[in-house]
Amino acid sequence: MENKKKYVNLDLKSFGMIAALIIIFLIFYGITDGSNATPVNINNLIMQNGYIIILATGMLLCVLTGNIDLGVGSVVALCAAVSGKLVMEQNMAVGLAWLVALAIGLGIGLFAGFFIAYLNIPPFVVTLATMLMGRGLTYTLLQSQTVGPLPKSYTFIGTGFLPTIKIPFGEGTLDLICVIIAIVVTVCVVFMELKSIKTNNKYGFANVVPWQMIVKDVVIIGIVWFFFIKLGQNNGVPIQLLVVGVIVAIYQFITSQTVAGRQIYALGGNAKAARLSGINTKKVFFWVYVNMGVLSAIAGLMLAARQGAANPKMGDGVEMDAIASCYIGGAAAAGGVGTVIGAVVGALVMGVLNNGMSMCGLSTDFQKVVKGAVLLGAVVLDVVTKNKKG
């Protein structure tokens, strides 16, 4: 029998936010006369949103189960406060203080996971409790005071850069390390695409229409090169970006290539069917929230390092940015649908919006209105699309 190749159109929902990210960036490019595309501003964009991307990565797992975690902002503040106090007032080694902060994040995750998974308390209630308790403990610990300035051995993860190798570029210089990383990412994108095509052909699955696939990959690779060239013209690769990149890569692998990842999607798609198929749904719920606690601690350390201090209001409202990043990035409100890369794109959309509106001089109050409208639009689009398919 003749084996005809089957093709499908690109899922616009999956990559529509990438187009939206580009459009939003270009709009602000025009409004600010290109100021948002300067190397310094691109570096600031990464620095300001690195911890949000970490939170969004963890939040995605919660969203995939059909739930959210409202306590991440308070965990961010508490872990930053504890590590800051230990370093500044107890003269504890920075590395040990970080381990204590991670242990606190782990402990809060275990606390939330136990009540959610094994006592069947709704995640909304449990995480609302951790939000209130965490913030209260932070204010009590810091006594409403700021702890800082933190030493360079602490802040380097939030403000430091990898060593640079400068090469001539135009009228200035470019960091060779940034060029090498961009090349590696390009090769990885092409390799993964070819691997996907080979797998689909092997099992008789349809591939994306070739020209659409090429356009998608060219756009993604173009964004990667744009960012790294801009970073290379500034101070090179931020250590914060390296940490974020490793975390995103790990969780992308977990969610797409492991049994644990498939179990989360199954739980979010249909919890009853997941249980009947033999999945230990309590265990899945438990480790998802434990994981969120640990990532919140990491985000707290990153934020404290970037700000050079810890204060009681740190992380106030960041849980909403993390949740919004997931939904804007294509995650379904009902659970079972979403990707780590989508959450990252959603976080970048929020970051570009915040950055652009700040450069335009818009008040923070109005910025919240815009972000709320964008979030609502993303969820409405998801619901409308799902109803049309139904």
C-alpha positions in Angstrom: 0.0 0.0 0.0 1.2 3.5 -0.8 2.1 5.5 2.4 0.9 9.0 1.7 2.3 11.7 3.9 -0.3 13.4 6.1 -0.1 17.1 7.1 -2.0 19.3 9.5 -2.1 23.1 9.9 -0.1 24.7 12.7 -2.0 25.0 16.0 -2.5 28.7 16.0 -3.5 28.7 19.7 -0.1 27.2 20.7 1.9 29.8 18.8 -0.5 32.7 18.7 1.0 34.2 21.9 4.4 34.3 20.2 2.9 36.4 17.5 1.2 38.5 20.2 4.5 39.0 22.0 6.1 40.2 18.8 3.2 42.6 18.0 3.2 44.0 21.5 6.9 44.6 21.4 6.7 46.3 18.0 3.9 48.5 19.2 6.0 49.8 22.1 9.0 50.0 19.8 7.0 52.5 17.7 5.7 54.4 20.8 9.1 54.7 22.5 11.1 55.3 19.3 13.0 52.0 19.7 14.0 52.6 23.3 12.5 49.3 24.4 14.9 47.5 22.0 18.2 48.9 23.4 20.6 46.4 24.8 20.3 47.9 28.3 16.5 47.6 28.3 16.5 44.0 26.9 18.9 43.1 29.8 16.5 44.8 32.3 13.6 42.9 30.8 15.4 39.6 31.6 16.5 40.7 35.0 13.0 42.0 36.0 11.1 38.9 34.9 13.5 36.0 35.6 11.8 35.1 38.9 8.4 35.4 37.4 9.3 32.8 34.8 10.5 30.5 37.5 7.1 30.9 39.3 5.2 30.5 36.1 7.0 27.2 35.4 5.9 25.8 38.8 2.5 27.3 38.6 1.9 25.6 35.3 1.9 22.2 37.0 -0.7 23.4 39.4 -2.8 24.9 36.5 -2.5 21.6 34.6 -4.3 19.9 37.5 -7.1 22.4 37.3 -6.0 24.5 40.3 -3.7 27.3 41.3 -1.4 28.3 44.2 -2.2 31.6 45.8 0.7 31.3 48.4 3.7 31.7 46.1 4.2 35.4 46.7 4.3 35.0 50.5 6.7 32.0 50.2 8.9 34.2 48.0 9.0 36.9 50.7 9.5 34.5 53.6 12.4 32.7 52.0 14.0 35.9 51.0 13.5 37.3 54.5 15.0 34.2 56.3 18.0 34.0 54.1 18.6 37.8 54.3 18.4 37.8 58.2 20.7 34.8 58.5 23.3 36.4 56.2 23.1 39.9 57.6 22.5 39.3 61.3 23.8 35.8 62.0 26.8 36.0 59.7 25.8 32.7 58.2 27.5 31.6 55.0 25.5 32.6 51.9 25.3 29.0 50.6 24.0 27.7 53.9 21.4 30.5 54.2 20.2 29.5 50.7 19.8 25.9 51.8 17.8 27.0 54.8 15.5 29.1 52.5 15.1 26.1 50.2 14.2 23.9 53.1 11.5 26.4 54.2 10.1 26.4 50.7 10.1 22.6 50.7 8.5 22.6 54.1 5.7 24.9 53.0 5.2 22.7 49.9 5.0 19.6 52.1 2.4 21.4 54.3 0.2 22.5 51.4 0.6 19.2 49.6 -0.4 17.1 52.6 -3.6 19.1 53.2 -4.5 19.1 49.5 -3.6 15.6 48.5 -4.4 13.5 51.6 -7.0 15.5 53.5 -8.8 16.6 50.3 -8.9 20.3 51.3 -9.5 22.5 48.2 -6.2 23.9 46.9 -7.7 27.4 46.9 -8.4 27.3 50.7 -5.0 25.7 51.6 -2.9 28.1 49.4 -5.0 31.1 50.7 -4.0 30.0 54.2 -0.3 29.7 53.2 -0.5 33.1 51.6 -1.8 34.7 54.8 0.5 32.8 57.2 3.6 33.3 55.0 3.0 37.0 54.7 2.3 37.3 58.5 5.5 35.4 59.3 7.5 37.6 57.0 6.3 40.8 58.7 6.9 39.3 62.1 10.4 38.1 61.2 11.5 41.4 59.6 9.4 43.6 62.0 8.4 45.7 59.0 12.0 46.5 58.3 14.2 46.0 55.3 17.2 43.8 55.6 20.2 44.8 53.5 22.3 45.6 51.6 23.1 42.0 50.9 26.7 41.1 50.1 27.9 40.5 46.6 28.3 36.8 47.3 24.5 36.7 47.6 23.5 39.2 44.9 25.6 37.8 42.1 22.9 35.3 41.1 20.5 38.2 40.5 22.8 40.9 39.1 25.9 39.1 37.9 27.0 38.0 34.4 29.0 35.2 32.9 32.5 36.0 31.8 32.6 37.7 28.4 34.7 37.3 25.3 34.3 40.5 23.3 34.5 40.4 19.5 34.1 43.3 17.0 30.5 43.9 15.9 29.5 46.9 13.8 30.6 50.0 15.6 30.9 48.2 19.0 31.6 44.8 20.4 29.6 41.6 20.9 30.0 38.8 23.5 31.1 35.6 21.8 29.5 33.5 24.6 26.1 35.0 23.6 26.7 34.0 20.0 27.7 30.5 21.0 24.6 30.0 23.1 22.4 31.3 20.3 24.0 28.8 17.9 23.4 26.0 20.3 19.8 26.9 20.8 19.3 27.1 17.0 20.8 23.7 16.5 18.5 22.3 19.3 15.4 23.8 17.7 16.2 22.3 14.3 17.2 18.9 15.9 14.0 18.7 17.9 11.9 19.6 14.8 13.7 16.9 12.8 13.2 14.4 15.6 9.5 15.2 15.8 9.1 14.6 12.0 10.9 11.3 12.2 8.8 10.1 15.1 5.5 11.2 13.4 6.6 9.4 10.2 7.5 6.3 12.2 4.1 6.0 13.9 2.0 7.4 11.0 1.1 10.7 12.7 0.5 13.8 10.7 3.3 16.5 10.5 2.7 20.2 10.3 2.5 21.7 6.8 6.2 22.2 5.9 6.1 26.0 5.1 4.2 26.6 8.3 6.8 24.7 10.3 9.6 26.6 8.6 7.9 30.0 9.4 7.4 29.0 13.0 11.0 27.9 13.5 12.4 30.9 11.7 10.4 33.2 14.0 11.5 31.3 17.2 15.1 31.3 16.1 14.9 35.0 15.1 13.6 35.9 18.6 16.5 33.9 20.2 19.1 35.6 18.1 17.6 39.1 18.8 17.7 38.6 22.5 21.2 37.2 22.6 22.7 39.8 20.3 21.2 42.5 22.4 22.6 40.8 25.6 25.9 40.4 23.9 26.0 44.2 23.1 25.5 44.9 26.8 27.2 42.8 29.6 26.7 39.3 28.2 24.6 36.5 29.7 23.1 37.2 33.1 23.6 34.5 35.6 19.9 34.8 36.4 19.1 33.9 32.7 21.3 30.8 33.1 19.4 29.7 36.2 16.1 30.3 34.5 17.1 28.5 31.3 18.2 25.4 33.3 14.9 25.3 35.2 12.8 25.8 32.1 14.7 23.1 30.2 14.3 20.6 33.1 10.6 21.2 33.5 10.0 21.1 29.7 11.6 17.7 29.7 9.6 16.5 32.7 6.2 17.6 31.3 6.9 16.3 27.7 9.1 13.3 28.1 8.4 11.6 31.5 5.7 9.5 33.0 5.3 12.0 35.8 4.5 14.7 33.3 1.9 12.6 31.5 0.3 11.8 34.8 -0.2 15.5 35.5 -1.9 16.0 32.2 -4.1 13.0 32.7 -5.1 14.2 36.1 -6.1 17.6 34.8 -7.9 16.2 31.8 -10.1 13.8 33.7 -9.2 13.0 37.4 -11.7 10.1 37.7 -10.4 8.5 34.5 -6.8 9.0 35.8 -7.6 7.2 39.0 -9.3 4.3 37.2 -6.3 3.9 34.9 -4.1 3.3 38.0 -2.6 6.8 38.5 -2.0 7.7 42.2 -3.7 11.1 41.9 -3.0 11.9 45.6 0.8 11.4 45.0 0.6 13.6 41.9 -1.2 16.4 43.7 1.3 16.1 46.6 4.5 16.5 44.5 3.1 19.3 42.4 2.6 21.5 45.4 5.9 20.4 47.0 7.6 21.4 43.8 5.8 24.8 43.8 7.1 25.5 47.3 10.7 24.8 46.2 10.5 26.9 43.1 9.0 29.7 45.1 12.0 29.6 47.4 14.4 29.8 44.4 12.4 32.7 43.0 12.6 34.5 46.4 16.4 34.1 46.5 16.6 35.5 42.9 14.4 38.5 43.7 16.3 39.3 46.9 19.6 39.0 45.0 18.3 41.4 42.3 17.0 44.0 44.8 20.0 43.6 47.1 17.8 43.4 50.1 14.7 41.7 51.6 11.6 43.5 52.7 8.1 42.4 54.0 6.3 43.5 50.8 8.5 41.4 48.4 6.6 39.2 46.1 3.3 41.0 46.8 0.9 40.0 44.0 3.4 38.0 42.0 1.2 34.9 42.3 -1.2 36.7 40.0 1.5 37.4 37.5 2.5 33.7 37.6 -1.1 32.5 37.2 -1.7 35.0 34.4 1.4 33.9 32.6 0.1 30.4 32.4 -3.3 31.3 31.1 -1.9 33.9 28.6 0.5 31.2 27.4 -2.3 28.9 26.4 -3.0 26.8 29.5 -6.7 25.8 29.9 -8.6 27.1 32.9 -10.1 23.7 33.4 -6.6 22.0 33.5 -5.0 19.3 31.3 -3.8 21.7 28.6 -0.6 23.9 28.6 3.1 23.8 28.1 6.2 25.2 30.0 7.3 27.1 26.9 3.8 28.6 26.7 4.0 29.8 30.3 7.4 31.3 29.5 6.0 33.2 26.6 3.1 34.3 28.7 5.5 35.6 31.3 7.4 37.5 28.6 4.2 39.0 27.3 3.4 40.3 30.8 7.0 41.5 31.1 7.0 43.4 27.8 3.6 44.9 28.7 4.9 46.1 32.1 8.2 47.3 30.7 6.6 49.1 27.7 3.9 50.8 29.8 6.4 51.9 32.4 8.6 53.5 29.6 5.5 55.3 28.3 4.9 56.7 31.8 1.6 55.0 32.5 0.6 54.7 36.1 0.9 51.3 37.9 -2.9 51.5 38.5 -3.7 51.6 34.8 -1.1 48.9 34.1 -3.2 46.6 36.3 -6.2 47.4 34.2 -4.4 46.4 31.0 -3.0 43.2 32.5 -6.4 42.2 33.7 -7.9 42.8 30.3 -5.2 40.7 28.6 -5.7 37.9 31.1 -9.5 37.9 30.6 -9.0 37.9 26.8 -6.7 34.9 27.0 -9.2 32.9 29.1 -12.1 33.9 26.9 -10.2 32.9 23.8 -9.6 29.5 25.4 -13.2 29.0 26.3 -14.6 30.1 22.9 -12.1 27.9 21.1 -13.1 24.9 23.2 -16.8 25.5 22.7 -16.3 25.7 18.9 -14.5 22.4 19.0 -17.3 20.9 21.1 
